[in-house]
Amino acid sequence: MTSAVADVWAHRNALALLVRRDLAVKYQDSVLGYLWSLIEPLAVGGIYWFVFGVLYHTNKNVPGYPLYLISGIFAWQWINSGITEATTALTGQARLITTMKVPREVFPFGRVIGRFAEYVAGLPVLVLLAFWFNQISFGWHLLALPLAVLISFVFLTGVALLLSSLNVLLRDISRFMGLVMRVLFYAAPIIYPLTFVQHSHMPGWLKTAYEANPLVGILQLFHAVWYPNQFPSANLLIASTVGSVVVLLAGNWVFRRLEPAVLKEL
């Protein structure tokens, strides 16, 4: 792991170049360009606000529910796009991988960073919504944002390394992940508060399994930036941190073990 981090850092200029290229290619034929990274999650947020806020009155449980909803969807957009695009990072860049003398880890990691740039672009929108719904406050809870970003990077990097290498040998992985990401969206507190699960009639073991998902604590941290009472408990924070580190170590191990077979396949 240490050598992998050192290799990626030594080639950080190549990594930055790949990220800029991916962002430029993604929006080069678009009239609105980077605005699409804001329009899509805002439109999705509007749909969920109508369904859960207007029809099911979830807004009664969460003040400024549109802000809660959009802050979760923006974070999910990074997670979802980062995992989905990283899964095909090796198969989609086979020519570069076999010709550039850089650590292969930079290709899936570059996709994670590129989608993070889109999340950063949405932060001003969240600030405006926070002012609009009077959810701006200054305190220790603001540390939730850098903590959420750090744990997210650990988790997403591990998943990206794992899935990108497996997808070269098993191409069904990329198709299967569409279903997995849809399940994970509803299995995390994005459009509903965590208290809905904690106070539900679900069996205790199922609640424990739910909170063992690293994404639950991560998304609670993203919400806690605007809602201090949403800051995850110590147990939830430990579960997310430990789970993310385990995913990173497993992803790095699998990536290194499969690298010879991956290069042969490419």
Secondary structure, DSSP 4 states (H G I P E B T S, - for coil): -HHHHHHHHHTHHHHHHHHHHHHHHHHTT-SSGGGHHHHHHHHHHHHHIIIIIIIS-GGGTSTTHHHHHHHHHHHHHHHHHHHHHHHTTTGGGHHHHHHS-S-TTHHHHHHHHHHHHHHHHHHHHHHHHHHHTT----SGGGGHHHHHHHHHHHHHHHHHHHHHHHHHH-THHHHHHHHHHHHHHHTSSSSS-HHHHHTSS--HHHHHHHHTSHHHHHHHHHHHTT-GGGPPPHHHHHHHHHHHHHHHHHHHHHHHHHHHHHHHH-
